[in-house]
Amino acid sequence: MKYLAEYRDTDIARTLIARIKARVTRRWTLMEVCGGQTHTIVRQGLDELLEGAVEMIHGPGCPVCVTPLEQIDKALAIAARPNVIFTSFGDMLRVPGSECDLQQVRARGGDVKVVYSPLDALALAQRHPEKEVVFFAVGFETTAPANAMSVWRARELGVSNFSVLVSHVTVPPAITAILEAPDNRVQGFLAAGHVCAVMGYTEYEPIAAKYKVPIIVTGFEPVDILEGMAMAVNQLEEGRHEVENQYVRSVRRTGTEPARALVAQVFELANRQWRGIGEIPMSGLRLRDEFAAYDAERKFGVGGLKVTEPEACKAGAVLTGRIKPPQCPAFGTLCTPERPLGAPMVSTEGACSAYYNLAKYRTSESAEAAS
């Protein structure tokens, strides 16, 4: 595949690591926003290779991880109904709710199906007019255009038995919330390239200017991330705080305008709960009133459901970078991939699953945190 082998080149990676180490005059603390970047960093040991020069702390950029417990419980309540076909991407099936997960609902007889696109769910609704088909619309801005298209297309086709359970969140308010936290240590960000491929990065420019932090739009391969780190370190050493684009092969400053226009037509900004973090004002998307007929919360009357997060799960502290996964007392003991307390342990982009599966538990850190 074009532009893949080059971004996994060992010699280039070593050169970038040497360049970063030679450039720093102190240790800098950066946060990668995307869970996919987290897995690359942990899998390749980039954080360990740069120990003493750059500390990487892991941000809230796993859409499955930040889906709040109450939204999972809404999904479970809808999926258990006998007249419903509940559809979702596969990574949501084992995310725990208060009492069970979607996989267990399916085992008990619920009609829960994995789809690869919300348009697949819409096609399912067309084939089964006797059923209510619901799609679990989870994600950051990356997945919002496809979810918006499914709703827009359902209205165009007059498909009344299709709806979406919306749990969309947006990145800029999360970055702002992290920077405004009294215990914030982040000095620069690696922004998620796929989000910016849709939305562009103009929204990050006032954040960088106001909080005086460099924000580097970065890809997901090892060389992408190391180059992004090098760009962030250069800015920090020079006292600059700008938005730069490392991921030039995929991202333009203004993003993909037709996709942005469709999202704006179907969704509007709203306050949104984040799992383990709480409510971040105007950080989510909800359907506009003209698309209310396709809102599963309204259709099934689950909008008022409120639940309490389990105290033993420190997902919020992990997702905001206040602790590393092994520093959670439940990590690897009360919380494992087989019996997770929170989504970061089961999501394919979760920081806890990255440490558990890829970092071989980081046993020394776990022992240190427990002592």
N, C-alpha and C positions, 0 to 999 in steps of 0.2 A: 504494500500500500504506500502511496506517495506520502511523504512527510511523516513517516513513522520510524523507520530504521534510523534516520538522522537524529531523531530526538531521543534515541536510546543509546547513542554512541558513547562507549565507555571513555574514550580519549577526550571527547569534548566535555563530558561530565567532570573528569579529573581536572581539566584546565579551568573550568568554572569554579570548582571547589578551591583550587589554589588561588584563583583571582580573588575570591571572596575573603579568604583567610589573610591574604596580603593587604587587602584594602581596609579591613576593620581596625579601628583604634580602641574598640571596646566591644562588648557583646551586645548585640541588638536583638530585640524581641519582635518577631513577626508572627502574624496569624494568617494561615491559609483558610479561606472562607469555605471552600468546597470539600465535601467528604471524599470525593474521588481523588483529590489532591492529597488528602490525609493518607489514604491507602498507598499511594505511590511513595510518599515520604517515608512511611513506616516500612513498607515492603523493601524499598531500596536502601533503607538505613541512612537517608540523607540527613536526618536530624543528628544522628550519631557522627557522621562524617564531618559535620560542621560544629561539633560540640566545642564550646568556648568562643566561637565566632558569632553564631546565630542560634537563638533558641526559637524553635517553632512551637507555637501553641495552636490548638485545633479549635476551629470556629464552628458555628451553627449551620454549616452548609450541607446538611443531610436532610432532604425534605421529609423522608420517612421519620427521621429522628425527632424532628420538631413538631410533627403532627400531634396535637394535644390529646391527652387521654380521653377527654370528653368527646372528641371527634371520633376516636376509635369506638367508643361506646355507642355513639349514634350509628356508626356503620354496622355494628353488631346487632343493634335493635332492628334496623331495617332489613339486614340480611337474613334474620331469623323468621321473617314473615313468609307465610306459605305462598303468597302470590307474587313474590319478588325474585327476580334473577339479579343477584348482586355481582358486579364486575369490578375488577381491580387489576393493577399490575401485580406481579407475583411477589414483589418485595414487601407488600403490605400484609400478606396472609398470616405471618407469624408475629406481627407486632402486638404485644399484649394489651388488652383492655383491662377493665377492672376485674373481670372474672374469667375471661377466656380470650381467644383470638379468632380471626376469620376461618382459619383452618379447622378449628374445633367446631365452629358453627356448621361448616360443610360436613364434617364427620357426623354431626347430629341430624343431618338431613337437609340443611339449608342449601339452596341452589347458588353456590358461590363459584364463579368462573374467573379464570385468569385470561386477560386479553392483552394484546400488544399495542392497542390504540383505542382511544375513546370512540373513534369511528367504527371500530369493530363492535363496540357495545351498542352503538346506534343501529348498526345492521342487525344485531341480535333482536333489538326491539321491533324492527320492521318484520322480522321472521316470526316473532311471537307476540302478536297484538293482544293476546289474552293475558299476558304477564306485564308487570311493571319492571322495567330494566333500569337499574341504577348503576352509574359509574362513579367510583371513588376518585375524585379529581384532586389529587395531591401533588404538591410540587412548588418549586420556585418559579420564576418567570419563564424558565426554560420550557416547561410543559404547558404553560398557559395558552399559547396560540392553538395547539391541537384541541385542548379542552374547550376553548372558545368556539372553535370551528364546529365541534360536535353539537353544541347548543344552537349555534346559528343555523346549522344545517337541519337540525331537528325541527326548528320553527319553520324553515323554508319548506320542508317536506310535509309538515303537519303531523309529525309523529308525537302523539300526546302521551304515550306510555314510556317515555324516556326522560330521565332526570339525572342530575349530577349532585353528589355530596361534595361541596367545595371546601377544600382546606388548603388554599393557596397562600403562600407567604412571599414577601419580597425582601430583597437583600439590603438595600440602603438603610431602611429604618433599623435593621438588626445591627449593622455596623455602627450607626449612631448610638444605639443603646449601649453597646459595648464600650464605646469611647467615653460615654457620659457616666459610666459606672465608677463609683469612688475608688474601687480597687483595680481599675484598669491598668494593665501593664503593656498593652499592645502599642508598638511604635510604628508599625507599618503593616499593610495588608497585601496579600495576594488574592485578587478578586477572581471569581469563577468565570472562565472563558466562555462556557456555554450559555450562561445567563447573559453575558454581555453580547454574545452573538445575536441574541434576540433584541435586547433592550439598548445596546450601546453602553457608553460609560459617561454620558453627560451628567447623570444623576450623582456620580461619585465626585465630580469636580468641586462642587461647593463643600462637600464633606472634607476633602483633602485640604482645602483652603481654610476652612473654619477651625478644624482640629489639628492642623499642621502635621498631617501624617501622609506619607507616600502611599499611593494605592496603585498596584501593578496588576493589570489584567493579564492573566497567566493561563497557559494550557495545562495539560495533565500528564505529560510524559516527563521523565526525570530531567532531561535537558531544559524543557519548558520551565519547570519549577526552579531549577538552579539558576537559569538566566533571569527569572523573575526576582529571585532572592538577590542576585547581583545588582540588578537595577534598583531594588529597594535600598540595599546597603549603600550604593553610590549616592542616592538622594540623602539618606540619613547622614552620611559623612560630610556631605556638602551643605547640609542645612536646608535642603529643598523639600517641598511637600506638594507634589504634583501627581496627576494621573498619567501613567504611561501604559502603552499597549505592547506587551511582549507577544501576544497571540495574534500577530498581524495577519497570519494566513487564514484566520477565520472571523476576526472581529473588526468592525468599523466603528468609528466614534458614535454614529447615530444608530447603529444596530441594523435590524431588518425592518424597514418602515412598514411594509404591508402587515407583518405579524404584529407589530406594535399597534397599528390602527385597529386590527381585529380585536385584540385584547381590550383596548379602550372602548370599543363598541359594545362588547358583551359584559365586561367586568367593570367594577369601580372599587376604589380603595376603601378599606374598612379597618377598624380595630381588629386585632387577631391574637388569640391565645397561642403561645408557643410552649411545647411540652417542657416542663421543668423550669421554665423561665417566667411564665406569666404573660400578661397582656402587654403588647407593644403597640402604641397608638398608630393607626393608619399603616400597618405593616402587612395587611393581607388584602386579598381580593374577594369580592362577593359578586353574585350576579346582579345586574341592574334590574330595576323593577319591571321593565318591559319583558324580561326573561324569567319572571317569577314562576311561571308554570313549569319550569324545568329545574327548579330548586328543590332537591330532595328533602332538605330540612323543613321547608314549608309544606311540601306534599304529604310527608309522613308525620308531621307534628313533633319533631324531635329537637327543635331549635332551642328549647329551654333547658335541656339536659345539662347538669353541672355535676362534676365529680372532683374528688380530691386525689392529688398525686401521692403515690406511696413515699413515705419519708425515707425509706432505706435506699431509694434510687436517687443518685446524685447526677442525673442526666443534665439538669440545668447548669450545674457547675462545670461539667465536662463540655457542654455545648458552647459555653461562653468563655472557655479557656482558663477558668479559675483553678481547675485541677486537671491532671492527666488521668486517664482511665484507671491505672493501677492504684491511684490514691483514693479511689472510692472504696470504702470498707466492704462493700458487697461484691466487688469485682472478682470474678473467678471462684466465688464461694456461693453466696446467695444468688448471684446473677451470673448465669452462663448462657451460651447459645441454646442449650437444651431447655433451660428454665430461666428465661430472661425476665428481669424486672422492668427494663426499659427498652425502647426502640434502638438506641445506639449499640446494643449488644447483638441485635439480629439483622439490622439493615446492612445491605451490601456496601453502604458508604459510611456506616457508623464508626466513630473513633474507637469505641469499646471493642467492637468486633475486629477492627484492625489490630489492636494491641493483643487481643486474645488469640487470634488465628495467625497473624503474621509476625508478631513480635515474641511469640512463644512465652506469653504471659508477663514478660519483663519482670521475672520473679524477684530480682534484687530490689526493684523499685517498689513492688508490692510489699515485700517484707519491711522495707524502710518506712512505707506509709503506715503500715499496721503497728509499728513500734512506737 
